[in-house]
Each structure stands twice: as C-alpha cells, then as structure tokens.
Amino acid sequence: MYDVVISGAGPAGSKCAEVLAKEGYKVALIERNTEWRKPCGGAISSRVLKYYPQLRNLNLLPITGISMYSGDYYQLKYSWKDIREPSYTVDRLEFDNVIRDIAVDAGVELFDKNLSFDFLYKQHHKIGVKTKHNNEIKEYLGKIIIIADGMGSKLAIKSGMRNKWKIDEIGLCKCAIMEGMNYLDKTSISLFFRKYKGYNWIFPLDEKRFNIGCGTWLETNRIYNINQVYENFLNDPFLEKFFPNRDFKEIWRGSYPLPALGVKENSLFKDNILMIGDSAGFVSPISGEGIYASIVSGHIAGETAILALENDDFTSNTLKKYKSHQNIKKIRRKFKITSSMVDFFYENNGKNLSNMFSLAKTDKDVNEMVINMFLFNQPPSREFLLRLKSIP
Ligand SMILES: Cc1cc2nc3c(=O)[nH]c(=O)nc-3n(C[C@H](O)[C@H](O)[C@H](O)COP(=O)(O)OP(=O)(O)OC[C@H]3O[C@@H](n4cnc5c(N)ncnc54)[C@H](O)[C@@H]3O)c2cc1C
C-alpha cells in the first residue's frame, strides 16, 4: 500500500511526488512512457528554476527577449536583459526526465510503461489505480490518488470530477524541433498572433535547433485545420528572413491539445483524490504557458496530501485546502481574468491586439503592461482596455 499513487510523471506529477517523498512518504509515480517527448514549445520562465535550481546545470539557452507580432505583423519587441532573470528554452524529453530523476532521487518509486486506465474499487470507494504494463494488469493501492496524466487522462473522466474536453474548450497545437542554419536571435523567442484565435511560435533551443509550432484556440478549432495552419506557417514568406535557404531538417514532430479556459474550478479535489496540472486546466488562457502553473499545482497538492496523511483524514474536508491555497487562488484568479480577455483581443480580426502593440511601441508603461500580461498573466487595468477600445 502506497501513501500516494500519482498517475502521470510530467511536471505536475513529478513535482508532487518529489514533495511527498522528501517528507518520507511512500509514493508510486506511474508513467505511460518516459521516452515520450511531450509536444510543447518548451519555454520556461525563471520562476520554474526556483522550483528546480538543478536545471542550472543543464546549460540551457538563456532567453532575455520576446518579439510579438500581431495578425498583420505589427511587431512588439521587448528585452529584459539585465532587468529580470532570463527565461529558458528546453527540450521536453530531456526536461521531463531530469525532473523525474529528481523525484526518484528523493525516494519516489517510478513505474514506467504503465498506462493508467481505471481505479481500483472497494465498496464503491476508489482505493488505487489499475494500469496496463506489457499486456499485464497491475494494481497500485494508495491512500490518496493524484491525477496528473494530462489532457488525455482517463482517470479524470472516470473519477467523475470533469467531463471530456469539448473542442471549443481547448487549444489544438502542432510543433516540431528543427535543426539547421538560421538567422534567429538566439536570445529571443517569437510569437506570431493570428487574426483568428491562435498563434504561432519560434523558440530557439541552441545555435542550430529551434522549436516551431502553431495553435488554434476555442471555437476557431472548428474552422481551421491545424495541419494546414502548420504548413502555412512553415511556408510563410515572412519567415524567409530567418531561414533564407530553408536549410533545416525536422528532427521531431508532434501534435497535442492544451486546456484553454483556465483552471477547472470544480474538478480539483474529491474524497481521497486530487487533480493537478493540465488535466485540471493549469494553463494560461492567453499564452498557453502551463509548465510553471502545473509545477505549482503539483507542489501545493503534495503539501495538501502531506497534511491529510499527518491527520489521517483523506476526505475532501482536508483536500479542499489545495484549492483554497493562496498560490492556487492566485493562479485561478489570473487565469479567469486573462481568459475573459481573449475574446476582446481577437475582436474585429485582432484589431485590439494590433492597437495594443502599436500603443506599446511609443508608450513604455503600455509596453510593460503588455509584457506582464503575456509573460506573467498580469491583467491590464480597466482604463487601459477602455483606451484600446476607443481607438478607431
Ligand atoms: C504544443 C504545446 C506547446 C506548449 N508550449 C508550452 C511552453 O512553451 N511553455 C509552457 O510553459 N507550457 C507550454 N505548453 C503547456 C505545457 O506543455 C503543459 O502545461 C505541461 O506539460 C503540463 O504538465 P502536466 O504534468 O500537467 O502534464 P503533461 O506534461 O502532459 O504530463 C502528463 C504525463 O502523464 C503521462 N500520461 C498520460 N496518460 C497517462 C496514462 N494513462 N497513464 C500513465 N501516464 C500517463 C504522460 O506520458 C506525461 O508524462 C504547451 C503545450 C502544448 C500542447
């Protein structure tokens, strides 16, 4: 019997497992496949390094700038060199395995090539997780079960804590890692907003490699085909300045969804179950950044589980403290506000977004506000939104 069984060893599950194991609890961390590279841009802010100072040893590419383009290619550039700590770009295969190893070093038992597909029941109570491993069924009993297996989680549905995602609640993304000569600024990431709900990105990974991808959002998913959007972006003449000879080759490619409406408020806890990370909606509705929020959710869920184990009370009465923790509350609130702004920015074929970038070019305060919104989910003031709206 484990104290805690965690399904999914991504950033949320690995952090949660580590927190528990460090306090001496017996943790089973179940992972479908540690060789899977999660389709992701791999941009992480310095806040992630506060949770994982060990990442400094990886020689990651420091990012100190961003270029954002509106649907009509109005560019907003910002550099935080010498002002803020650098952000970084990571290869998710390497990143996920480093943070899994950190959990294992803390004492977590990692069960690789195990696909969770259902709960174990005793008198209608969920008492563990069933997995498939090499055509065998395995059973992991736990006092607390933590759902951390991302967007496709079967346990999330079987728990009754949330429904399957609807197409207009998510972002659909496709990305690749390319390698070749390029003229990208290796200290800066680029985001290309579309006139419809969606954006494309190019994130340098090192001198030669870069991550390139695109996403469509919410109801736009019904109109655009993500494969076509991706092909269009790759062949966009605007990119010729970065890749004049198109002298690059694809070394990996993948597609994956992300939650696009913020935290699933009513899906975070239940008697002896917690839900964390993507599965519970911990992704910024405005930027798609989810690694940091997933790690925070994993950390707080781990601390809440410790409290429950100390008090031998696994009911929702104790586990609700996860949802009401001030850091989770902060994320929930910020995501709620930024989610409500998405419609506004894309109104009239992205006109408000273009106006915002244009204002930011000449007004330092606006520039700062826009950056804080995209990089730190800091909602802009009401006055600013009204000012934007009043621009013809
Ligand atoms: C294309 C794309 C680009 C993105 N770019 C960025 C970015 O640049 N920066 C950023 O911060 N965020 C980005 N995100 C969001 C980010 O990837 C997620 O928010 C983050 O990975 C969530 O972590 P998680 O641990 O909750 O879930 P995941 O990272 O999805 O991890 C879930 C884990 O569970 C495992 N698993 C799944 N099903 C099962 C099962 N049945 N049994 C056992 N194990 C299972 C998976 O193999 C995986 O290891 C992007 C997302 C997408 C789709």
The ligand as a Tripos MOL2 file, in Angstrom:
@<TRIPOS>MOLECULE
LIG
   53    58     1     0     0
SMALL
NO_CHARGES

@<TRIPOS>ATOM
      1 C1          2.1470   22.2240  -28.3560 C.3       1 LIG1
      2 C2          2.2070   22.7730  -26.9570 C.ar      1 LIG1
      3 C3          3.1310   23.7650  -26.6720 C.ar      1 LIG1
      4 C4          3.2800   24.2060  -25.3380 C.ar      1 LIG1
      5 N1          4.2640   25.1120  -25.0630 N.ar      1 LIG1
      6 C5          4.4920   25.4860  -23.7900 C.ar      1 LIG1
      7 C6          5.5870   26.3070  -23.4550 C.ar      1 LIG1
      8 O1          6.3830   26.7140  -24.3150 O.2       1 LIG1
      9 N2          5.7710   26.6550  -22.1520 N.ar      1 LIG1
     10 C7          4.9330   26.2100  -21.1680 C.ar      1 LIG1
     11 O2          5.1350   26.5550  -20.0020 O.2       1 LIG1
     12 N3          3.9050   25.3920  -21.4550 N.ar      1 LIG1
     13 C8          3.6730   25.0070  -22.7320 C.ar      1 LIG1
     14 N4          2.6390   24.1340  -23.0070 N.ar      1 LIG1
     15 C9          1.8430   23.5940  -21.9060 C.3       1 LIG1
     16 C10         2.6330   22.5080  -21.1650 C.3       1 LIG1
     17 O3          3.1130   21.5500  -22.0830 O.3       1 LIG1
     18 C11         1.7580   21.8140  -20.1280 C.3       1 LIG1
     19 O4          1.0210   22.7680  -19.4130 O.3       1 LIG1
     20 C12         2.5590   20.9720  -19.1290 C.3       1 LIG1
     21 O5          3.3050   19.9830  -19.7780 O.3       1 LIG1
     22 C13         1.5920   20.3140  -18.1350 C.3       1 LIG1
     23 O6          2.2520   19.4210  -17.3080 O.3       1 LIG1
     24 P1          1.4530   18.1480  -16.7140 P.3       1 LIG1
     25 O7          2.4370   17.4370  -15.8860 O.co2     1 LIG1
     26 O8          0.1890   18.5830  -16.1370 O.co2     1 LIG1
     27 O9          1.0430   17.2860  -17.9960 O.3       1 LIG1
     28 P2          1.9420   16.5890  -19.0840 P.3       1 LIG1
     29 O10         3.1870   17.3470  -19.3070 O.co2     1 LIG1
     30 O11         1.0560   16.3450  -20.2410 O.co2     1 LIG1
     31 O12         2.3620   15.2310  -18.3950 O.3       1 LIG1
     32 C14         1.4620   14.1710  -18.2410 C.3       1 LIG1
     33 C15         2.2680   12.9010  -18.0950 C.3       1 LIG1
     34 O13         1.3580   11.8230  -17.9000 O.3       1 LIG1
     35 C16         1.6950   10.7480  -18.7530 C.3       1 LIG1
     36 N5          0.4510   10.0300  -19.0470 N.ar      1 LIG1
     37 C17        -0.5430   10.4000  -19.8790 C.ar      1 LIG1
     38 N6         -1.5390    9.4950  -19.8440 N.ar      1 LIG1
     39 C18        -1.1630    8.5360  -18.9730 C.ar      1 LIG1
     40 C19        -1.7760    7.3490  -18.5020 C.ar      1 LIG1
     41 N7         -2.9850    6.9600  -18.9190 N.pl3     1 LIG1
     42 N8         -1.0860    6.5910  -17.6170 N.ar      1 LIG1
     43 C20         0.1350    6.9840  -17.1710 C.ar      1 LIG1
     44 N9          0.7610    8.0920  -17.5870 N.ar      1 LIG1
     45 C21         0.1090    8.8660  -18.4590 C.ar      1 LIG1
     46 C22         2.3210   11.3980  -19.9770 C.3       1 LIG1
     47 O14         3.1670   10.4850  -20.6560 O.3       1 LIG1
     48 C23         3.0860   12.5650  -19.3440 C.3       1 LIG1
     49 O15         4.3770   12.2170  -18.9570 O.3       1 LIG1
     50 C24         2.4460   23.6930  -24.3200 C.ar      1 LIG1
     51 C25         1.5030   22.7040  -24.6300 C.ar      1 LIG1
     52 C26         1.3710   22.2470  -25.9330 C.ar      1 LIG1
     53 C27         0.3750   21.1510  -26.2320 C.3       1 LIG1
@<TRIPOS>BOND
     1     1     2 1
     2     2     3 ar
     3     2    52 ar
     4     3     4 ar
     5     4     5 ar
     6     4    50 ar
     7     5     6 ar
     8     6     7 ar
     9     6    13 1
    10     7     8 2
    11     7     9 ar
    12     9    10 ar
    13    10    11 2
    14    10    12 ar
    15    12    13 ar
    16    13    14 ar
    17    14    15 1
    18    14    50 ar
    19    15    16 1
    20    16    17 1
    21    16    18 1
    22    18    19 1
    23    18    20 1
    24    20    21 1
    25    20    22 1
    26    22    23 1
    27    23    24 1
    28    24    25 2
    29    24    26 1
    30    24    27 1
    31    27    28 1
    32    28    29 2
    33    28    30 1
    34    28    31 1
    35    31    32 1
    36    32    33 1
    37    33    34 1
    38    33    48 1
    39    34    35 1
    40    35    36 1
    41    35    46 1
    42    36    37 ar
    43    36    45 ar
    44    37    38 ar
    45    38    39 ar
    46    39    40 ar
    47    39    45 ar
    48    40    41 1
    49    40    42 ar
    50    42    43 ar
    51    43    44 ar
    52    44    45 ar
    53    46    47 1
    54    46    48 1
    55    48    49 1
    56    50    51 ar
    57    51    52 ar
    58    52    53 1
@<TRIPOS>SUBSTRUCTURE
     1 LIG1         1 GROUP 0 **** ****
